[in-house]
Amino acid sequence: MIKVIVNGCLGKMGKVLTKSIFDDEAFELVAGVSREINETTSYNAYSNILDINEKADVIIDFSNPTTLKDMLTYSKKTKTPLVIATTGYTNEELNMISEHSKEVPVFHSSNMSLGVNLMLKLVEISAKALSNFDIEIIEKHHNRKVDAPSGTALMLANEIQAVLDNEFNFGRHGKNAKRKENEIGIHAVRGGTIVGDHSVIFAGKDEIVELNHTALSKEIFAQGSLQAAKFIVNKENGYYNMKDIVSL
């Protein structure tokens, strides 16, 4: 049985994940972390990960970038592998995660969905085949999501940029907003209870190719993170992502 600490346990995604852990006999939830402990839990919950006494095989993180430093400190001290699914990190924070992976195994992905990671490969293939098409990315999420564009939108954009080396244009606006020849437009929509919707549009002369992924529930991200946890617990130090477990 894999013993898990959930960082961000009382957030919306954290609650979905904790339920998935309780429903899966392969896992045991030994502790949770939340910045505010405002409800009773059936497991030990802490406001700071550094206060945890329970031993775990892996930490699964669906929290906030502000918790990163303490989480890395705890992980390094206890040599506990990490599955990081939080988004909104700065480049400096991403470098911290990368450096940490030299001492502790780290699985990091802005999206734990199998479908999204298939879409990343399809986007790469399309960018190579349709290099002269205009490319736009539109992402839609619920009205409480704090970071924009989404981590998944940036993953998609980075796959394209790796092929074409185009520039990013975030939320085109103004009276002089004519599209540049080599750019990737990235646009964020926030509203209602949208779980997550990502579209990549390849617009050429008289034809359009569009790739789309729609998440219908948060459960797909929970299941993906558990798959990542099973993968990472016995791995050597290093930086891993969905490409290491998804056969494409």
Disulfide bonds with the S-S distance in Angstrom:
none
